[in-house]
Amino acid sequence: MFGKLIFIAIIVLLIYWIIRGKQAKKEKTELLPDEIENMVCCKHCGMHLPESESITAQGVSFCCNDHQQKYLHSKQ
Ligand SMILES: [Zn+2]
């Protein structure tokens, strides 16, 4: 009887830990987009910069207009 109670207590604790772990994980993924912005790499010079500050042309990201032009000219 006493052994069965311990068994149930362990099961309840396990369920509690699993639920708590899932909630912590969910909070983390929800916070991520606000805290860390998606970083892109300039195709011409390789500089990393936030996506909102980059210039995107034909699906390729650049750090400035100059590098976009240079890349598009070198491609032709
Ligand atoms: Zn660049």
PDB file of the backbone (N, CA, C, O) and the ligand in Angstrom, with CONECT records:
HET     ZN  A 101       1
ATOM      1  N   MET A   1       0.846  -1.221   0.000  1.00  0.00           N
ATOM      2  CA  MET A   1       0.000   0.000   0.000  1.00  0.00           C
ATOM      3  C   MET A   1       0.872   1.259   0.000  1.00  0.00           C
ATOM      4  O   MET A   1       0.651   2.175  -0.792  1.00  0.00           O
ATOM      5  N   PHE A   2       1.879   1.293   0.909  1.00  0.00           N
ATOM      6  CA  PHE A   2       2.773   2.449   1.003  1.00  0.00           C
ATOM      7  C   PHE A   2       3.602   2.613  -0.273  1.00  0.00           C
ATOM      8  O   PHE A   2       3.849   3.726  -0.736  1.00  0.00           O
ATOM      9  N   GLY A   3       4.023   1.476  -0.826  1.00  0.00           N
ATOM     10  CA  GLY A   3       4.801   1.479  -2.075  1.00  0.00           C
ATOM     11  C   GLY A   3       3.991   2.050  -3.230  1.00  0.00           C
ATOM     12  O   GLY A   3       4.524   2.762  -4.081  1.00  0.00           O
ATOM     13  N   LYS A   4       2.717   1.738  -3.254  1.00  0.00           N
ATOM     14  CA  LYS A   4       1.833   2.222  -4.313  1.00  0.00           C
ATOM     15  C   LYS A   4       1.691   3.748  -4.239  1.00  0.00           C
ATOM     16  O   LYS A   4       1.655   4.423  -5.268  1.00  0.00           O
ATOM     17  N   LEU A   5       1.610   4.279  -3.023  1.00  0.00           N
ATOM     18  CA  LEU A   5       1.483   5.732  -2.821  1.00  0.00           C
ATOM     19  C   LEU A   5       2.717   6.468  -3.343  1.00  0.00           C
ATOM     20  O   LEU A   5       2.606   7.515  -3.980  1.00  0.00           O
ATOM     21  N   ILE A   6       3.895   5.903  -3.061  1.00  0.00           N
ATOM     22  CA  ILE A   6       5.145   6.505  -3.548  1.00  0.00           C
ATOM     23  C   ILE A   6       5.162   6.496  -5.074  1.00  0.00           C
ATOM     24  O   ILE A   6       5.556   7.469  -5.717  1.00  0.00           O
ATOM     25  N   PHE A   7       4.724   5.370  -5.632  1.00  0.00           N
ATOM     26  CA  PHE A   7       4.667   5.230  -7.101  1.00  0.00           C
ATOM     27  C   PHE A   7       3.781   6.324  -7.716  1.00  0.00           C
ATOM     28  O   PHE A   7       4.156   6.962  -8.700  1.00  0.00           O
ATOM     29  N   ILE A   8       2.600   6.527  -7.117  1.00  0.00           N
ATOM     30  CA  ILE A   8       1.673   7.559  -7.614  1.00  0.00           C
ATOM     31  C   ILE A   8       2.297   8.948  -7.463  1.00  0.00           C
ATOM     32  O   ILE A   8       2.180   9.791  -8.352  1.00  0.00           O
ATOM     33  N   ALA A   9       2.962   9.176  -6.325  1.00  0.00           N
ATOM     34  CA  ALA A   9       3.598  10.471  -6.083  1.00  0.00           C
ATOM     35  C   ALA A   9       4.669  10.757  -7.133  1.00  0.00           C
ATOM     36  O   ALA A   9       4.798  11.887  -7.602  1.00  0.00           O
ATOM     37  N   ILE A  10       5.445   9.719  -7.502  1.00  0.00           N
ATOM     38  CA  ILE A  10       6.496   9.883  -8.518  1.00  0.00           C
ATOM     39  C   ILE A  10       5.862  10.212  -9.874  1.00  0.00           C
ATOM     40  O   ILE A  10       6.354  11.082 -10.592  1.00  0.00           O
ATOM     41  N   ILE A  11       4.780   9.524 -10.223  1.00  0.00           N
ATOM     42  CA  ILE A  11       4.072   9.759 -11.488  1.00  0.00           C
ATOM     43  C   ILE A  11       3.579  11.214 -11.554  1.00  0.00           C
ATOM     44  O   ILE A  11       3.744  11.896 -12.566  1.00  0.00           O
ATOM     45  N   VAL A  12       2.971  11.668 -10.452  1.00  0.00           N
ATOM     46  CA  VAL A  12       2.445  13.042 -10.400  1.00  0.00           C
ATOM     47  C   VAL A  12       3.580  14.050 -10.569  1.00  0.00           C
ATOM     48  O   VAL A  12       3.448  15.034 -11.296  1.00  0.00           O
ATOM     49  N   LEU A  13       4.701  13.788  -9.884  1.00  0.00           N
ATOM     50  CA  LEU A  13       5.858  14.675  -9.995  1.00  0.00           C
ATOM     51  C   LEU A  13       6.382  14.724 -11.430  1.00  0.00           C
ATOM     52  O   LEU A  13       6.715  15.790 -11.948  1.00  0.00           O
ATOM     53  N   LEU A  14       6.448  13.551 -12.060  1.00  0.00           N
ATOM     54  CA  LEU A  14       6.936  13.461 -13.447  1.00  0.00           C
ATOM     55  C   LEU A  14       6.049  14.279 -14.385  1.00  0.00           C
ATOM     56  O   LEU A  14       6.542  15.032 -15.225  1.00  0.00           O
ATOM     57  N   ILE A  15       4.727  14.118 -14.226  1.00  0.00           N
ATOM     58  CA  ILE A  15       3.776  14.865 -15.061  1.00  0.00           C
ATOM     59  C   ILE A  15       3.960  16.375 -14.833  1.00  0.00           C
ATOM     60  O   ILE A  15       3.940  17.163 -15.778  1.00  0.00           O
ATOM     61  N   TYR A  16       4.138  16.754 -13.576  1.00  0.00           N
ATOM     62  CA  TYR A  16       4.342  18.163 -13.223  1.00  0.00           C
ATOM     63  C   TYR A  16       5.593  18.728 -13.895  1.00  0.00           C
ATOM     64  O   TYR A  16       5.580  19.841 -14.420  1.00  0.00           O
ATOM     65  N   TRP A  17       6.685  17.936 -13.871  1.00  0.00           N
ATOM     66  CA  TRP A  17       7.945  18.386 -14.479  1.00  0.00           C
ATOM     67  C   TRP A  17       7.815  18.525 -15.994  1.00  0.00           C
ATOM     68  O   TRP A  17       8.342  19.458 -16.600  1.00  0.00           O
ATOM     69  N   ILE A  18       7.077  17.544 -16.604  1.00  0.00           N
ATOM     70  CA  ILE A  18       6.913  17.560 -18.064  1.00  0.00           C
ATOM     71  C   ILE A  18       6.122  18.800 -18.477  1.00  0.00           C
ATOM     72  O   ILE A  18       6.499  19.496 -19.420  1.00  0.00           O
ATOM     73  N   ILE A  19       5.011  19.076 -17.759  1.00  0.00           N
ATOM     74  CA  ILE A  19       4.176  20.240 -18.086  1.00  0.00           C
ATOM     75  C   ILE A  19       4.968  21.537 -17.887  1.00  0.00           C
ATOM     76  O   ILE A  19       4.907  22.440 -18.721  1.00  0.00           O
ATOM     77  N   ARG A  20       5.704  21.623 -16.789  1.00  0.00           N
ATOM     78  CA  ARG A  20       6.503  22.817 -16.486  1.00  0.00           C
ATOM     79  C   ARG A  20       7.593  23.017 -17.553  1.00  0.00           C
ATOM     80  O   ARG A  20       7.863  24.141 -17.976  1.00  0.00           O
ATOM     81  N   GLY A  21       8.202  21.922 -17.973  1.00  0.00           N
ATOM     82  CA  GLY A  21       9.254  21.981 -19.000  1.00  0.00           C
ATOM     83  C   GLY A  21       8.705  22.473 -20.316  1.00  0.00           C
ATOM     84  O   GLY A  21       9.334  23.281 -20.999  1.00  0.00           O
ATOM     85  N   LYS A  22       7.523  21.981 -20.676  1.00  0.00           N
ATOM     86  CA  LYS A  22       6.891  22.395 -21.937  1.00  0.00           C
ATOM     87  C   LYS A  22       6.543  23.879 -21.916  1.00  0.00           C
ATOM     88  O   LYS A  22       6.730  24.584 -22.908  1.00  0.00           O
ATOM     89  N   GLN A  23       6.028  24.351 -20.762  1.00  0.00           N
ATOM     90  CA  GLN A  23       5.645  25.762 -20.651  1.00  0.00           C
ATOM     91  C   GLN A  23       6.864  26.666 -20.760  1.00  0.00           C
ATOM     92  O   GLN A  23       6.811  27.710 -21.411  1.00  0.00           O
ATOM     93  N   ALA A  24       7.967  26.267 -20.122  1.00  0.00           N
ATOM     94  CA  ALA A  24       9.201  27.048 -20.164  1.00  0.00           C
ATOM     95  C   ALA A  24       9.713  27.131 -21.593  1.00  0.00           C
ATOM     96  O   ALA A  24      10.186  28.178 -22.037  1.00  0.00           O
ATOM     97  N   LYS A  25       9.612  26.012 -22.311  1.00  0.00           N
ATOM     98  CA  LYS A  25      10.073  25.964 -23.694  1.00  0.00           C
ATOM     99  C   LYS A  25       9.224  26.894 -24.560  1.00  0.00           C
ATOM    100  O   LYS A  25       9.744  27.614 -25.413  1.00  0.00           O
ATOM    101  N   LYS A  26       7.911  26.868 -24.328  1.00  0.00           N
ATOM    102  CA  LYS A  26       6.978  27.680 -25.106  1.00  0.00           C
ATOM    103  C   LYS A  26       7.264  29.173 -24.896  1.00  0.00           C
ATOM    104  O   LYS A  26       7.270  29.955 -25.847  1.00  0.00           O
ATOM    105  N   GLU A  27       7.500  29.552 -23.641  1.00  0.00           N
ATOM    106  CA  GLU A  27       7.792  30.952 -23.329  1.00  0.00           C
ATOM    107  C   GLU A  27       9.056  31.420 -24.032  1.00  0.00           C
ATOM    108  O   GLU A  27       9.141  32.549 -24.514  1.00  0.00           O
ATOM    109  N   LYS A  28      10.030  30.530 -24.079  1.00  0.00           N
ATOM    110  CA  LYS A  28      11.313  30.852 -24.706  1.00  0.00           C
ATOM    111  C   LYS A  28      11.139  31.120 -26.198  1.00  0.00           C
ATOM    112  O   LYS A  28      11.669  32.102 -26.718  1.00  0.00           O
ATOM    113  N   THR A  29      10.390  30.242 -26.896  1.00  0.00           N
ATOM    114  CA  THR A  29      10.233  30.392 -28.336  1.00  0.00           C
ATOM    115  C   THR A  29       9.368  31.605 -28.666  1.00  0.00           C
ATOM    116  O   THR A  29       9.512  32.213 -29.727  1.00  0.00           O
ATOM    117  N   GLU A  30       8.459  31.952 -27.738  1.00  0.00           N
ATOM    118  CA  GLU A  30       7.604  33.115 -27.982  1.00  0.00           C
ATOM    119  C   GLU A  30       8.385  34.419 -27.812  1.00  0.00           C
ATOM    120  O   GLU A  30       8.089  35.418 -28.468  1.00  0.00           O
ATOM    121  N   LEU A  31       9.384  34.400 -26.928  1.00  0.00           N
ATOM    122  CA  LEU A  31      10.174  35.601 -26.674  1.00  0.00           C
ATOM    123  C   LEU A  31      11.213  35.837 -27.774  1.00  0.00           C
ATOM    124  O   LEU A  31      11.611  36.973 -28.034  1.00  0.00           O
ATOM    125  N   LEU A  32      11.635  34.772 -28.400  1.00  0.00           N
ATOM    126  CA  LEU A  32      12.737  34.829 -29.353  1.00  0.00           C
ATOM    127  C   LEU A  32      12.593  35.859 -30.480  1.00  0.00           C
ATOM    128  O   LEU A  32      13.536  36.609 -30.730  1.00  0.00           O
ATOM    129  N   PRO A  33      11.440  35.922 -31.172  1.00  0.00           N
ATOM    130  CA  PRO A  33      11.356  36.876 -32.290  1.00  0.00           C
ATOM    131  C   PRO A  33      11.536  38.332 -31.867  1.00  0.00           C
ATOM    132  O   PRO A  33      12.043  39.142 -32.642  1.00  0.00           O
ATOM    133  N   ASP A  34      11.121  38.676 -30.633  1.00  0.00           N
ATOM    134  CA  ASP A  34      11.242  40.056 -30.171  1.00  0.00           C
ATOM    135  C   ASP A  34      12.671  40.395 -29.760  1.00  0.00           C
ATOM    136  O   ASP A  34      13.160  41.498 -30.003  1.00  0.00           O
ATOM    137  N   GLU A  35      13.333  39.415 -29.127  1.00  0.00           N
ATOM    138  CA  GLU A  35      14.657  39.686 -28.572  1.00  0.00           C
ATOM    139  C   GLU A  35      15.763  39.599 -29.615  1.00  0.00           C
ATOM    140  O   GLU A  35      16.665  40.436 -29.653  1.00  0.00           O
ATOM    141  N   ILE A  36      15.684  38.584 -30.453  1.00  0.00           N
ATOM    142  CA  ILE A  36      16.735  38.413 -31.456  1.00  0.00           C
ATOM    143  C   ILE A  36      16.119  38.527 -32.842  1.00  0.00           C
ATOM    144  O   ILE A  36      15.302  37.696 -33.238  1.00  0.00           O
ATOM    145  N   GLU A  37      16.509  39.544 -33.566  1.00  0.00           N
ATOM    146  CA  GLU A  37      15.999  39.748 -34.904  1.00  0.00           C
ATOM    147  C   GLU A  37      16.740  38.836 -35.872  1.00  0.00           C
ATOM    148  O   GLU A  37      17.904  38.495 -35.662  1.00  0.00           O
ATOM    149  N   ASN A  38      16.053  38.455 -36.920  1.00  0.00           N
ATOM    150  CA  ASN A  38      16.659  37.588 -37.919  1.00  0.00           C
ATOM    151  C   ASN A  38      17.842  38.292 -38.587  1.00  0.00           C
ATOM    152  O   ASN A  38      17.700  39.394 -39.117  1.00  0.00           O
ATOM    153  N   MET A  39      18.999  37.650 -38.556  1.00  0.00           N
ATOM    154  CA  MET A  39      20.200  38.255 -39.118  1.00  0.00           C
ATOM    155  C   MET A  39      20.412  37.739 -40.542  1.00  0.00           C
ATOM    156  O   MET A  39      20.217  36.557 -40.830  1.00  0.00           O
ATOM    157  N   VAL A  40      20.810  38.646 -41.413  1.00  0.00           N
ATOM    158  CA  VAL A  40      21.116  38.267 -42.788  1.00  0.00           C
ATOM    159  C   VAL A  40      22.565  38.636 -43.092  1.00  0.00           C
ATOM    160  O   VAL A  40      23.196  39.404 -42.366  1.00  0.00           O
ATOM    161  N   CYS A  41      23.070  38.075 -44.173  1.00  0.00           N
ATOM    162  CA  CYS A  41      24.471  38.265 -44.537  1.00  0.00           C
ATOM    163  C   CYS A  41      24.520  38.973 -45.893  1.00  0.00           C
ATOM    164  O   CYS A  41      23.870  38.540 -46.844  1.00  0.00           O
ATOM    165  N   CYS A  42      25.293  40.064 -45.982  1.00  0.00           N
ATOM    166  CA  CYS A  42      25.443  40.777 -47.261  1.00  0.00           C
ATOM    167  C   CYS A  42      26.145  39.859 -48.256  1.00  0.00           C
ATOM    168  O   CYS A  42      27.219  39.327 -47.978  1.00  0.00           O
ATOM    169  N   LYS A  43      25.533  39.685 -49.402  1.00  0.00           N
ATOM    170  CA  LYS A  43      26.071  38.759 -50.410  1.00  0.00           C
ATOM    171  C   LYS A  43      27.374  39.293 -51.007  1.00  0.00           C
ATOM    172  O   LYS A  43      28.179  38.523 -51.530  1.00  0.00           O
ATOM    173  N   HIS A  44      27.578  40.592 -50.931  1.00  0.00           N
ATOM    174  CA  HIS A  44      28.777  41.182 -51.547  1.00  0.00           C
ATOM    175  C   HIS A  44      29.969  41.197 -50.603  1.00  0.00           C
ATOM    176  O   HIS A  44      31.047  40.727 -50.965  1.00  0.00           O
ATOM    177  N   CYS A  45      29.791  41.738 -49.379  1.00  0.00           N
ATOM    178  CA  CYS A  45      30.923  41.866 -48.451  1.00  0.00           C
ATOM    179  C   CYS A  45      30.860  40.879 -47.294  1.00  0.00           C
ATOM    180  O   CYS A  45      31.838  40.735 -46.561  1.00  0.00           O
ATOM    181  N   GLY A  46      29.726  40.190 -47.110  1.00  0.00           N
ATOM    182  CA  GLY A  46      29.618  39.175 -46.067  1.00  0.00           C
ATOM    183  C   GLY A  46      29.288  39.725 -44.696  1.00  0.00           C
ATOM    184  O   GLY A  46      29.333  38.986 -43.713  1.00  0.00           O
ATOM    185  N   MET A  47      28.954  41.020 -44.603  1.00  0.00           N
ATOM    186  CA  MET A  47      28.634  41.616 -43.308  1.00  0.00           C
ATOM    187  C   MET A  47      27.269  41.137 -42.811  1.00  0.00           C
ATOM    188  O   MET A  47      26.319  41.021 -43.585  1.00  0.00           O
ATOM    189  N   HIS A  48      27.187  40.863 -41.510  1.00  0.00           N
ATOM    190  CA  HIS A  48      25.918  40.447 -40.908  1.00  0.00           C
ATOM    191  C   HIS A  48      25.176  41.668 -40.385  1.00  0.00           C
ATOM    192  O   HIS A  48      25.771  42.539 -39.750  1.00  0.00           O
ATOM    193  N   LEU A  49      23.877  41.729 -40.652  1.00  0.00           N
ATOM    194  CA  LEU A  49      23.062  42.848 -40.195  1.00  0.00           C
ATOM    195  C   LEU A  49      21.619  42.395 -40.025  1.00  0.00           C
ATOM    196  O   LEU A  49      21.204  41.405 -40.627  1.00  0.00           O
ATOM    197  N   PRO A  50      20.838  43.125 -39.195  1.00  0.00           N
ATOM    198  CA  PRO A  50      19.428  42.745 -39.010  1.00  0.00           C
ATOM    199  C   PRO A  50      18.660  42.820 -40.326  1.00  0.00           C
ATOM    200  O   PRO A  50      18.924  43.674 -41.172  1.00  0.00           O
ATOM    201  N   GLU A  51      17.703  41.905 -40.475  1.00  0.00           N
ATOM    202  CA  GLU A  51      16.939  41.823 -41.721  1.00  0.00           C
ATOM    203  C   GLU A  51      16.240  43.134 -42.054  1.00  0.00           C
ATOM    204  O   GLU A  51      16.114  43.493 -43.225  1.00  0.00           O
ATOM    205  N   SER A  52      15.777  43.865 -41.008  1.00  0.00           N
ATOM    206  CA  SER A  52      15.030  45.112 -41.231  1.00  0.00           C
ATOM    207  C   SER A  52      15.924  46.217 -41.794  1.00  0.00           C
ATOM    208  O   SER A  52      15.433  47.164 -42.409  1.00  0.00           O
ATOM    209  N   GLU A  53      17.255  46.093 -41.579  1.00  0.00           N
ATOM    210  CA  GLU A  53      18.182  47.125 -42.067  1.00  0.00           C
ATOM    211  C   GLU A  53      18.814  46.737 -43.399  1.00  0.00           C
ATOM    212  O   GLU A  53      19.573  47.506 -43.988  1.00  0.00           O
ATOM    213  N   SER A  54      18.491  45.536 -43.865  1.00  0.00           N
ATOM    214  CA  SER A  54      19.128  45.066 -45.089  1.00  0.00           C
ATOM    215  C   SER A  54      18.293  45.433 -46.305  1.00  0.00           C
ATOM    216  O   SER A  54      17.117  45.778 -46.190  1.00  0.00           O
ATOM    217  N   ILE A  55      18.922  45.353 -47.469  1.00  0.00           N
ATOM    218  CA  ILE A  55      18.242  45.577 -48.742  1.00  0.00           C
ATOM    219  C   ILE A  55      18.165  44.233 -49.445  1.00  0.00           C
ATOM    220  O   ILE A  55      19.178  43.566 -49.655  1.00  0.00           O
ATOM    221  N   THR A  56      16.945  43.845 -49.808  1.00  0.00           N
ATOM    222  CA  THR A  56      16.779  42.534 -50.438  1.00  0.00           C
ATOM    223  C   THR A  56      16.377  42.716 -51.890  1.00  0.00           C
ATOM    224  O   THR A  56      15.412  43.413 -52.204  1.00  0.00           O
ATOM    225  N   ALA A  57      17.136  42.075 -52.770  1.00  0.00           N
ATOM    226  CA  ALA A  57      16.829  42.109 -54.192  1.00  0.00           C
ATOM    227  C   ALA A  57      16.953  40.707 -54.751  1.00  0.00           C
ATOM    228  O   ALA A  57      17.972  40.045 -54.557  1.00  0.00           O
ATOM    229  N   GLN A  58      15.938  40.260 -55.433  1.00  0.00           N
ATOM    230  CA  GLN A  58      15.899  38.924 -56.049  1.00  0.00           C
ATOM    231  C   GLN A  58      16.199  37.838 -55.020  1.00  0.00           C
ATOM    232  O   GLN A  58      16.868  36.851 -55.323  1.00  0.00           O
ATOM    233  N   GLY A  59      15.697  38.031 -53.799  1.00  0.00           N
ATOM    234  CA  GLY A  59      15.864  37.036 -52.744  1.00  0.00           C
ATOM    235  C   GLY A  59      17.247  37.029 -52.119  1.00  0.00           C
ATOM    236  O   GLY A  59      17.559  36.138 -51.329  1.00  0.00           O
ATOM    237  N   VAL A  60      18.095  38.017 -52.461  1.00  0.00           N
ATOM    238  CA  VAL A  60      19.446  38.099 -51.911  1.00  0.00           C
ATOM    239  C   VAL A  60      19.545  39.366 -51.062  1.00  0.00           C
ATOM    240  O   VAL A  60      19.028  40.415 -51.447  1.00  0.00           O
ATOM    241  N   SER A  61      20.211  39.269 -49.904  1.00  0.00           N
ATOM    242  CA  SER A  61      20.291  40.400 -48.980  1.00  0.00           C
ATOM    243  C   SER A  61      21.628  41.134 -49.108  1.00  0.00           C
ATOM    244  O   SER A  61      22.668  40.525 -49.357  1.00  0.00           O
ATOM    245  N   PHE A  62      21.573  42.463 -48.932  1.00  0.00           N
ATOM    246  CA  PHE A  62      22.761  43.314 -48.998  1.00  0.00           C
ATOM    247  C   PHE A  62      22.745  44.318 -47.856  1.00  0.00           C
ATOM    248  O   PHE A  62      21.692  44.609 -47.290  1.00  0.00           O
ATOM    249  N   CYS A  63      23.943  44.857 -47.513  1.00  0.00           N
ATOM    250  CA  CYS A  63      24.043  45.806 -46.411  1.00  0.00           C
ATOM    251  C   CYS A  63      23.726  47.218 -46.889  1.00  0.00           C
ATOM    252  O   CYS A  63      23.293  48.049 -46.091  1.00  0.00           O
ATOM    253  N   CYS A  64      23.928  47.507 -48.155  1.00  0.00           N
ATOM    254  CA  CYS A  64      23.648  48.848 -48.689  1.00  0.00           C
ATOM    255  C   CYS A  64      23.341  48.765 -50.181  1.00  0.00           C
ATOM    256  O   CYS A  64      23.569  47.743 -50.828  1.00  0.00           O
ATOM    257  N   ASN A  65      22.826  49.854 -50.698  1.00  0.00           N
ATOM    258  CA  ASN A  65      22.471  49.940 -52.110  1.00  0.00           C
ATOM    259  C   ASN A  65      23.669  49.710 -53.015  1.00  0.00           C
ATOM    260  O   ASN A  65      23.566  49.059 -54.054  1.00  0.00           O
ATOM    261  N   ASP A  66      24.827  50.264 -52.594  1.00  0.00           N
ATOM    262  CA  ASP A  66      26.066  50.165 -53.362  1.00  0.00           C
ATOM    263  C   ASP A  66      26.442  48.701 -53.605  1.00  0.00           C
ATOM    264  O   ASP A  66      26.783  48.306 -54.720  1.00  0.00           O
ATOM    265  N   HIS A  67      26.370  47.915 -52.538  1.00  0.00           N
ATOM    266  CA  HIS A  67      26.757  46.505 -52.652  1.00  0.00           C
ATOM    267  C   HIS A  67      25.747  45.719 -53.469  1.00  0.00           C
ATOM    268  O   HIS A  67      26.100  44.751 -54.143  1.00  0.00           O
ATOM    269  N   GLN A  68      24.492  46.138 -53.407  1.00  0.00           N
ATOM    270  CA  GLN A  68      23.471  45.483 -54.226  1.00  0.00           C
ATOM    271  C   GLN A  68      23.772  45.697 -55.703  1.00  0.00           C
ATOM    272  O   GLN A  68      23.703  44.767 -56.507  1.00  0.00           O
ATOM    273  N   GLN A  69      24.111  46.948 -56.049  1.00  0.00           N
ATOM    274  CA  GLN A  69      24.429  47.278 -57.434  1.00  0.00           C
ATOM    275  C   GLN A  69      25.667  46.522 -57.905  1.00  0.00           C
ATOM    276  O   GLN A  69      25.694  45.966 -59.003  1.00  0.00           O
ATOM    277  N   LYS A  70      26.699  46.513 -57.048  1.00  0.00           N
ATOM    278  CA  LYS A  70      27.954  45.841 -57.397  1.00  0.00           C
ATOM    279  C   LYS A  70      27.721  44.349 -57.652  1.00  0.00           C
ATOM    280  O   LYS A  70      28.256  43.770 -58.598  1.00  0.00           O
ATOM    281  N   TYR A  71      26.905  43.744 -56.777  1.00  0.00           N
ATOM    282  CA  TYR A  71      26.642  42.306 -56.913  1.00  0.00           C
ATOM    283  C   TYR A  71      25.869  42.032 -58.196  1.00  0.00           C
ATOM    284  O   TYR A  71      26.190  41.096 -58.928  1.00  0.00           O
ATOM    285  N   LEU A  72      24.852  42.842 -58.472  1.00  0.00           N
ATOM    286  CA  LEU A  72      24.025  42.606 -59.647  1.00  0.00           C
ATOM    287  C   LEU A  72      24.828  42.833 -60.934  1.00  0.00           C
ATOM    288  O   LEU A  72      24.592  42.163 -61.939  1.00  0.00           O
ATOM    289  N   HIS A  73      25.779  43.783 -60.902  1.00  0.00           N
ATOM    290  CA  HIS A  73      26.609  44.040 -62.086  1.00  0.00           C
ATOM    291  C   HIS A  73      27.607  42.908 -62.297  1.00  0.00           C
ATOM    292  O   HIS A  73      27.868  42.509 -63.432  1.00  0.00           O
ATOM    293  N   SER A  74      28.169  42.388 -61.197  1.00  0.00           N
ATOM    294  CA  SER A  74      29.167  41.316 -61.307  1.00  0.00           C
ATOM    295  C   SER A  74      28.534  40.021 -61.784  1.00  0.00           C
ATOM    296  O   SER A  74      29.207  39.158 -62.347  1.00  0.00           O
ATOM    297  N   LYS A  75      27.228  39.891 -61.553  1.00  0.00           N
ATOM    298  CA  LYS A  75      26.499  38.682 -61.942  1.00  0.00           C
ATOM    299  C   LYS A  75      26.272  38.636 -63.453  1.00  0.00           C
ATOM    300  O   LYS A  75      26.201  37.563 -64.052  1.00  0.00           O
ATOM    301  N   GLN A  76      26.160  39.821 -64.056  1.00  0.00           N
ATOM    302  CA  GLN A  76      25.821  39.879 -65.480  1.00  0.00           C
ATOM    303  C   GLN A  76      27.025  39.603 -66.386  1.00  0.00           C
ATOM    304  O   GLN A  76      26.893  39.618 -67.610  1.00  0.00           O
TER     305      GLN A  76
HETATM  306 ZN    ZN A 101      27.945  44.686 -48.062  1.00  0.00          ZN2+
END
